[in-house]
Amino acid sequence: MKSKKSTLWIILIAIVAVIIAVGAVIIYKMQDDSVNDEVPEVVVEPEPELSEEEKLSQQIDEEISEMTLREKIGQMITIAYRQEEYTDELDNILKEVEPGGFILFSENISTYDGTTSYIKKIRENEKIPMFISIDQEGGRVQRIKNLPDANVLEIPTMYSLGQTGDTELSYNVGSVLAQEIKAFGINMDFAPSLDVFSNPNNTVIGDRAFGSDAQTVINMALPFAKAMSENGVIPVYKHFPGHGDTEADSHVELPVVNKTKEELYERELLTFKAAVEADAQMIMIAHIALPNITGSYIPASLSKDIVDGILRKELGFNGVVITDAIEMKALADNYSLEEICSNAINAGVDIILMPPDPITAVDTIEQLVQNGEITQERIDESVKRILTMKHKNNMYEEQELNKENIGTQEHIDIINSVY
């Protein structure tokens, strides 16, 4: 009897132990589930992939961070050297300044072979590709015409082209011009003019304009510029905010335009507004005074009201701004080099065109930055715009020269159809 009771107690204790064990497991599981509910599993989202534009922006920021102040300033200078021969003096200027651009004049051009050799020597030591530019508008402003070893075609005046009203023809003429100068290694042209020729006493513009009304200029100049871009030459629209209603020549003296801003928007600014909306890459600022807008006789090229105010903020232009040549008397007779550089850069200009002494110009801008008169951020802003344009136009790639694109029968036929 005693043995049976012991066995029952053992069984009972075993059952209780099992129940306790099972209960413990259940409680543990419930606690574990509760913890899991309170702390959800963390999922790490992959970083969004950058767009090509964002990647390029980052790349350029890195390039700028590795540049010295003088190298940055050099990118903001386009130099001229009006001699046919590549000299030791030019070699020294190029090494000291490391300019972002070089502008060719007729003095640099005698033959096709000589010119291409000249450009090659200019670019031999460049760290960053240079804008090799020229004034090749057509009509009376052509630095390259028929050469002994290349039949470079003479482009008709833009006014005669505008008179045809044929936008397709304008595109084709732009293609001819671009293909022929690109064959020399030129990648930028200070054309087309967006000036509206509205003053018969204006001698500096005249038949360089496409027409005497804004719509004709827009209709003809934009296809011309589009063709240039599509053929590997950057068009530079000029002369902002409009040089067509002046009488004085800014090469000789300071022209004054007494229009209000509202009056400019009725005609002169219409053409530049259209160019900005068509993704213009570079615009040249004229040395003309607009006292009823700026309240003074400061030239547009040095005026923050004009460059930053009207062109950048009001018209929304985010591209590169270049001055007209600063050696022109409208500036040189009225301002020191220090005043020109300080005012222009602080106004929003990115490139100073043709300082008479490029090395002194770099020294001057460097001193202005060190003195706090121009900020480092302002310099970086311009350099980023310049380098972005060089990357987007594939200037870092090797460009082949094709002399066969000069004076072709197709080009001759296109030019003859203007007349």
ChimeraX attribute file (.defattr): number of C-alpha atoms within 10 A of each C-alpha:
attribute: neighborCount
match mode: 1-to-1
recipient: residues
	/A:1	5
	/A:2	6
	/A:3	7
	/A:4	9
	/A:5	10
	/A:6	11
	/A:7	11
	/A:8	11
	/A:9	11
	/A:10	12
	/A:11	12
	/A:12	12
	/A:13	12
	/A:14	12
	/A:15	12
	/A:16	12
	/A:17	12
	/A:18	12
	/A:19	12
	/A:20	12
	/A:21	12
	/A:22	12
	/A:23	12
	/A:24	12
	/A:25	12
	/A:26	12
	/A:27	12
	/A:28	12
	/A:29	12
	/A:30	12
	/A:31	12
	/A:32	12
	/A:33	12
	/A:34	11
	/A:35	11
	/A:36	11
	/A:37	10
	/A:38	9
	/A:39	9
	/A:40	8
	/A:41	8
	/A:42	6
	/A:43	6
	/A:44	6
	/A:45	6
	/A:46	6
	/A:47	6
	/A:48	6
	/A:49	8
	/A:50	10
	/A:51	9
	/A:52	9
	/A:53	11
	/A:54	11
	/A:55	12
	/A:56	15
	/A:57	16
	/A:58	13
	/A:59	13
	/A:60	18
	/A:61	16
	/A:62	11
	/A:63	12
	/A:64	18
	/A:65	12
	/A:66	11
	/A:67	11
	/A:68	10
	/A:69	18
	/A:70	17
	/A:71	20
	/A:72	25
	/A:73	26
	/A:74	26
	/A:75	26
	/A:76	27
	/A:77	25
	/A:78	26
	/A:79	28
	/A:80	21
	/A:81	19
	/A:82	13
	/A:83	14
	/A:84	15
	/A:85	14
	/A:86	15
	/A:87	11
	/A:88	9
	/A:89	9
	/A:90	15
	/A:91	13
	/A:92	12
	/A:93	17
	/A:94	22
	/A:95	12
	/A:96	15
	/A:97	24
	/A:98	28
	/A:99	28
	/A:100	27
	/A:101	24
	/A:102	24
	/A:103	21
	/A:104	22
	/A:105	19
	/A:106	15
	/A:107	12
	/A:108	21
	/A:109	21
	/A:110	16
	/A:111	15
	/A:112	20
	/A:113	14
	/A:114	16
	/A:115	18
	/A:116	17
	/A:117	14
	/A:118	17
	/A:119	18
	/A:120	13
	/A:121	13
	/A:122	17
	/A:123	18
	/A:124	9
	/A:125	13
	/A:126	14
	/A:127	11
	/A:128	17
	/A:129	19
	/A:130	22
	/A:131	24
	/A:132	23
	/A:133	25
	/A:134	21
	/A:135	19
	/A:136	24
	/A:137	22
	/A:138	25
	/A:139	15
	/A:140	14
	/A:141	13
	/A:142	16
	/A:143	16
	/A:144	24
	/A:145	17
	/A:146	15
	/A:147	13
	/A:148	11
	/A:149	12
	/A:150	16
	/A:151	16
	/A:152	22
	/A:153	20
	/A:154	18
	/A:155	23
	/A:156	20
	/A:157	19
	/A:158	27
	/A:159	21
	/A:160	17
	/A:161	26
	/A:162	24
	/A:163	13
	/A:164	14
	/A:165	16
	/A:166	13
	/A:167	19
	/A:168	13
	/A:169	20
	/A:170	27
	/A:171	19
	/A:172	18
	/A:173	27
	/A:174	29
	/A:175	24
	/A:176	28
	/A:177	26
	/A:178	28
	/A:179	25
	/A:180	25
	/A:181	24
	/A:182	25
	/A:183	19
	/A:184	23
	/A:185	21
	/A:186	25
	/A:187	24
	/A:188	27
	/A:189	25
	/A:190	21
	/A:191	26
	/A:192	27
	/A:193	26
	/A:194	32
	/A:195	31
	/A:196	28
	/A:197	28
	/A:198	20
	/A:199	15
	/A:200	13
	/A:201	14
	/A:202	17
	/A:203	15
	/A:204	16
	/A:205	22
	/A:206	23
	/A:207	21
	/A:208	26
	/A:209	27
	/A:210	29
	/A:211	28
	/A:212	19
	/A:213	16
	/A:214	22
	/A:215	16
	/A:216	19
	/A:217	25
	/A:218	24
	/A:219	19
	/A:220	27
	/A:221	28
	/A:222	24
	/A:223	20
	/A:224	27
	/A:225	29
	/A:226	20
	/A:227	24
	/A:228	28
	/A:229	20
	/A:230	13
	/A:231	18
	/A:232	20
	/A:233	27
	/A:234	27
	/A:235	27
	/A:236	24
	/A:237	27
	/A:238	23
	/A:239	25
	/A:240	27
	/A:241	28
	/A:242	24
	/A:243	32
	/A:244	27
	/A:245	22
	/A:246	23
	/A:247	18
	/A:248	19
	/A:249	19
	/A:250	22
	/A:251	18
	/A:252	13
	/A:253	17
	/A:254	23
	/A:255	22
	/A:256	20
	/A:257	21
	/A:258	15
	/A:259	14
	/A:260	13
	/A:261	16
	/A:262	10
	/A:263	11
	/A:264	16
	/A:265	15
	/A:266	10
	/A:267	17
	/A:268	24
	/A:269	24
	/A:270	20
	/A:271	27
	/A:272	27
	/A:273	18
	/A:274	18
	/A:275	22
	/A:276	20
	/A:277	11
	/A:278	12
	/A:279	12
	/A:280	23
	/A:281	20
	/A:282	24
	/A:283	27
	/A:284	24
	/A:285	28
	/A:286	24
	/A:287	31
	/A:288	28
	/A:289	23
	/A:290	23
	/A:291	17
	/A:292	13
	/A:293	18
	/A:294	17
	/A:295	10
	/A:296	11
	/A:297	17
	/A:298	21
	/A:299	25
	/A:300	24
	/A:301	31
	/A:302	27
	/A:303	25
	/A:304	21
	/A:305	17
	/A:306	24
	/A:307	25
	/A:308	18
	/A:309	15
	/A:310	16
	/A:311	24
	/A:312	18
	/A:313	13
	/A:314	12
	/A:315	18
	/A:316	14
	/A:317	23
	/A:318	15
	/A:319	19
	/A:320	23
	/A:321	28
	/A:322	25
	/A:323	25
	/A:324	24
	/A:325	24
	/A:326	22
	/A:327	16
	/A:328	19
	/A:329	17
	/A:330	23
	/A:331	26
	/A:332	18
	/A:333	12
	/A:334	14
	/A:335	14
	/A:336	11
	/A:337	20
	/A:338	16
	/A:339	14
	/A:340	19
	/A:341	24
	/A:342	18
	/A:343	20
	/A:344	24
	/A:345	27
	/A:346	19
	/A:347	19
	/A:348	26
	/A:349	27
	/A:350	28
	/A:351	26
	/A:352	27
	/A:353	22
	/A:354	22
	/A:355	22
	/A:356	17
	/A:357	13
	/A:358	23
	/A:359	20
	/A:360	14
	/A:361	22
	/A:362	25
	/A:363	14
	/A:364	17
	/A:365	24
	/A:366	18
	/A:367	14
	/A:368	17
	/A:369	17
	/A:370	13
	/A:371	10
	/A:372	10
	/A:373	13
	/A:374	19
	/A:375	14
	/A:376	14
	/A:377	10
	/A:378	15
	/A:379	22
	/A:380	18
	/A:381	13
	/A:382	23
	/A:383	25
	/A:384	20
	/A:385	18
	/A:386	22
	/A:387	22
	/A:388	19
	/A:389	17
	/A:390	18
	/A:391	14
	/A:392	11
	/A:393	15
	/A:394	12
	/A:395	17
	/A:396	12
	/A:397	9
	/A:398	7
	/A:399	13
	/A:400	10
	/A:401	14
	/A:402	13
	/A:403	19
	/A:404	11
	/A:405	18
	/A:406	22
	/A:407	18
	/A:408	14
	/A:409	10
	/A:410	10
	/A:411	20
	/A:412	15
	/A:413	10
	/A:414	16
	/A:415	21
	/A:416	10
	/A:417	11
	/A:418	19
	/A:419	9
